[in-house]
Each structure stands twice: as C-alpha cells, then as structure tokens.
C-alpha cells in the first residue's frame, strides 16, 4: 500500500537523504530529487536547457501532446527565461517546473500555484519541497516570531484559515507566488505575468467562443491521456460549468457529493445535484464525511503540511473511505477568478488603504507579517495595474485567495486524491478577464451562463446555491459591512471578541 505520508509531494536537495526510501528518486543537476510514488515526474535534457517536471502539463491547443513532448518543445524553443514565460502562457496542468538555462536554475509552477513550491537556503545550498514539513525531514526549520504570532492569533481559530501567498511561518523560508518565477542564484521572485495590456471589451460572444475553444481542448487533452475522471457536484456555479464540458467531452465520469457538517439530507448542495444528475440519467454518489477521523489518519494528515486544518481532515477521512483513488478529480475553484464579487465599479487603486478597504481580509491583516506581505504585494502589483490595466481586485483573488487558500486545500487533500482545475490556465483566465466585469458578476455571471447554454443548456434550468440561500447571503454581506465599518473607525474586531468572552466568563 502506498504511504499517505507526504502524499503526492516532492523534495529536492543538494544533500542526499535516507528519509525517503519509498519515494521515487532521481538526480537533476547537483540536486537529489525525491518524489512520492503517486506524483508523476519527467526529465528532459537538451544542449543548454534541462527541465524537471513534477506533476503534469497540458496543451489545450495540441491536446494529443503528452508531457515529454510539451517539455521537449519548451526545451527546443528556450534561449532565455523570458521564452519560458511566453511558452507557458497557453498551458494548463498542475506542476512545478525546474528549468536550467545555461547552468542557471529557475523555478516556475502552474498558473494558480496549485502544485506548491516551498524553499529555504542552508549552508549546504537550497532545498525545495511541497511544504515546510517535508523539508523538516532533512533539516530543522527555525520557528520564529511569525510562527508564535500565528499560533496565538484569533485567525488560527477560524475554520479554513489561511495566510498570504509567499509567506512561510518559518524563518528564512518562502513560498513561490503565482505568476512569479524564482531566480535561484539571487533568491528573488520575479513577476512575469501579466505581460500585456488587458484591453477591456463588451464583445461577450467572442470571449465565449474563445473560452469554449480552450476548455474543449483541455478536456480533449484529458481524454487523450486516458484519465478516468471524477467530479464533485454541488449547487454552485463552478461545478455546473465543469459539467457542461464533461457531459460533452468525456465518458464514464464518476459524479459525487460530500455530506459533511450541515450539508446533509435536504441541504441544497445535496438536493440540487440529485435533481441535475437524475435529469441527466447519471448515478449520484453521496459520500458520508461526517465521521471523526481515526487517530492514525489525523496524525498523518496534520503532519503532512504546516497549515493543515483539523476540521477539513474529518471530511477528507470520509473521502478516503469512498473516493475511487484511480480517478483524477476535476474541480472548479479557479473558475471563481473571473467572477466579479464587488459591488463597486472601482478598478484602479492609488493607495494601499483604499485597496484594503475594498478587499477586506481583515482576519488575515490582524497579523503583522500578513500586513507586511500584502503591502509588498500591492506595491509590486500596482505597477502592473497602472501599466497593463489589470484589476488588482481580480489579481488579488487569483494570487492570494487561490494561490494560498485554495492551493493549501489541494495540498492537504493530496492524501486522498489528485485534483485538476481546468480553468488553471493563463490564456483562459486572461481571455475572461478582458471582458467587462458587468458580464461576469459573481451572482449573475452572464459569461458563464452563455458558455453553459452553448454546451449543455439543460443545466441552466436548475437553481444555484445563492438563489436558494438569500438569507445567509444577506447575513454574510451585513457581517462584512460591519467588520469594514469597525475597521475604518480603528476598532479591533478580534479585541471585541476577546472582551465578549471575558464578560461571559
């Protein structure tokens, strides 16, 4: 049986280790590479370019191409690191890409950073890994002020808490941010996207046509690779969008819904998928994920990653019992990036304070290291806002929310399933983001409705989650507004919580 310890993770070090005897192993330049048995990898060695791929890479425009063919094309067309940036633009997948160009090493990953890359510098050289915990198998990373601040914070008590992209709780340790590559000799991350102006358009038909073309190519590539697919079904928009293509492009898809926390019996995330799949004549699998995890499973789960969430472990434990392990899970998390979730039409920001007041993230910003990280991100990203007309409201969701919160979720659930997001594609996301945000509002996404109507229109007859849950939506909106108002008055929301607890006692 394949070990669940560091499932689908990797580590790469200039120092040899005997801690990974069950892992696949190889050499890449001066590095020893250890790869979990469930994580595929490929190496290509050309004259002046060497590539190590951890994961898989997909070309929607040439769906018949396999990993090694795509890598060889990159090798043959790369002279500088800028060439790599251009060549990755139309590609999808979930991967970490180490590329040596004329003996200089650079590190890239997929558009949303779902194949996480963590790194640290030691006296012996650099160490790369999926997470700090696998790196801790070789050296002991130092816990410092960030670790202590997080451990004692109100943020840690929140249900799916997360910290900003690029940040590690350990000293001298970092994470690769989406749309950046790592220049290893200088140990700096360099932004390479966006690299062209976002020309806004109202031509929804052309955006729909191009988006459909990319997604059809993506699912065709999955079919060419003979992947057996699974898809989680909820009442949300993301899974509806995926089903529109799965129904037309793929056969023998395993559809399932997880029952957990309050998602039981008559919950809309159970009822709506049941109605959809019954109408389509497809079997609906429901997983009972309400049981507490075993001691052993919980122990491995929590040790596999630094930011592991015990509450999510219970759901994952249910998945471990029922999920068909041989299948590639299809998920729609990254389809949320083009969904405009703000009431305001304000696009550009001249100052950091206005930006924070719009995006929120107040729980995260209670931590000083998070505040510093977001400010640094804003200062760098603002140049691209001003020169390439990318909305920071779109970019922050892409790189911070998906690049940290969603990426961490996938890292945790690697223990039970490999997950791929078809929208994890720069060309597709850029195409959708050029459409004026009035056509891609979160709760009335005309772009997604038109795409579904073109592919599988019957899916539009069923209600979405927010349409069945207006009271909860109103409550959440009021809660966000209250937090924002208190913050603007200089009132610490978390301090109020602490005072309330003291009064109750």
Buried (B, 14 or more C-beta within 10 A) or exposed (E): EEEBBBBBBBBBBEEEBEEBEEBBEEEBBEBBBBBBEBBBBBBBEEEEBBBBBBBBBBBBEBBEBBBBEBBBBBBEEBEEBEBBBBBBBBBBBBBBBBBBBEEEBBBBBBBBBBBBBBBBEBEEEBBBBBBBBBBBBBBEBEBBEBBEBBEEBBBBEEEEBBBBBBBBBBEEBBBBBBBBBBBBEEEEBEBBBBBEEBEEEEEBEEBBBBBBBBBBBBBBBBBBBEBBBBBBBBBBBBBBBBBBBBBEBBEEBBBBBBBBEEBEEEBBBBBBBBBBBEEBEBEBBBBEBBEEBEEEBBEBBBBBBBBBBEEBBBBBBBBBEBBEEEBBBBBBBBBBBBBBBBEEEEBEBEEBEEBBBBBEBBBBBBBEBBBEBBBEBBEEBBEBBEEBBBBBBBBBBBBBBBBBBBBBBBBBBBBBBBBBBBBBBBBBBBBBBBBBBEBBBBEBBBBBBBBBBBBBEBBBEBEBBBEBBEEEBEEEEEEEEEBBEBBEEEEBBBEEEEEEEEEEE
